[in-house]
Amino acid sequence: MDISKQLIINKTENGKVFTCPSCNSIHIEFKNLNLNFSEAQYEHFAKYIMNLDGKVWEKKNENTLYERKIIIPIGHKNFNILLNIADLEEFKILLNNSRNRMYIQTKKKSDFIFFTYLS
């Protein structure tokens, strides 16, 4: 796979979204997760995540033993994504690649650039 042909759509401290013309997929790397979608699947998933209210889900799941209370099913009964509020907010920034949004570079560490969201 020629990485020079891959296009980074967005990047945060803990993740990256990029396209791959070889497999026609959009790849999400977030913390220790890797998700691969077609464009339509990505749009559906991103919309779902953007509409999640983390505080509501943390309250609903406050009595679970999971440390991260925001539980996101991803289509397989044996696998869920677990997030806390901070994770969810960063994930939303990562998946929000609208050209109408503005981001500013706040600091650089090795080859990762950290962004602050401006509304």
DRENLO-586385 format. One record per residue (C-alpha): residue in three letters; y, x, z. Coordinates in steps of 0.02 Angstrom, whole numbers, plus 50000, padded with zeros to 5 digits. Layout:
AlaYXZ;...
END
This chain:
Met500005000050000;Asp501675007249946;Ile502865004550092;Ser504375008449983;Lys504124991549899;Gln504114981950063;Leu505714973350113;Ile506234971950296;Ile506944954550324;Asn507424956750505;Lys507144968450651;Thr507364967450840;Glu506934979050984;Asn505134972750990;Gly504804966350816;Lys505004966450630;Val504824953950488;Phe504474960950316;Thr503814955750147;Cys502444963950048;Pro502434961549859;Ser500644968049847;Cys499904953549947;Asn501344941049927;Ser501434938850115;Ile502744939050251;His502184949450398;Ile502804947550576;Glu502564961350703;Phe503114956250878;Lys502614966551029;Asn500714967751010;Leu500574953050888;Asn500384953450700;Leu500534937250602;Asn500374935850413;Phe501004920750317;Ser501364914350143;Glu503204910150120;Ala502894891550152;Gln501854895250307;Tyr503204907050372;Glu504574894150348;His503534880950441;Phe503114892950583;Ala504914899150600;Lys505564881250605;Tyr504294876950741;Ile504794891950847;Met506664888850824;Asn506434871050891;Leu505504876251049;Asp506414873251212;Gly505794887351322;Lys506464880051483;Val505544863751454;Trp503894872751421;Glu504104884451568;Lys504344869251680;Lys502844860051604;Asn501724875151629;Glu502434881351794;Asn500784878351885;Thr499694888251764;Leu499044905151815;Tyr499784912951658;Glu501234924451692;Arg502104919151530;Lys502294900251534;Ile502784896551354;Ile501104893551268;Ile501124892651079;Pro499534887350988;Ile499364895650819;Gly497994885450739;His496434892750817;Lys495774884650975;Asn495344901451052;Phe497024909951029;Asn498804906151088;Ile500404916151097;Leu501094917651274;Leu502964920851295;Asn504284920451430;Ile506084914751400;Ala506694932251352;Asp505234934551231;Leu505564917551152;Glu507424921151129;Glu507064937851046;Phe505704929850938;Lys506954916650881;Ile508214930150833;Leu506844939450739;Leu506314923950641;Asn508094918050607;Asn508454927450448;Ser509804915650385;Arg511154924450286;Asn512444913850378;Arg512064922650543;Met512894938850592;Tyr512134952950690;Ile512944968750755;Gln512084985050789;Thr512204988950975;Lys511175004650996;Lys509905015250906;Lys508315022550980;Ser507205032750863;Asp507035021950707;Phe507265005050794;Ile508964996850785;Phe509404984150919;Phe510444969050870;Thr511544957250968;Tyr511644939550902;Leu513374932750866;Ser513564914050839;
END
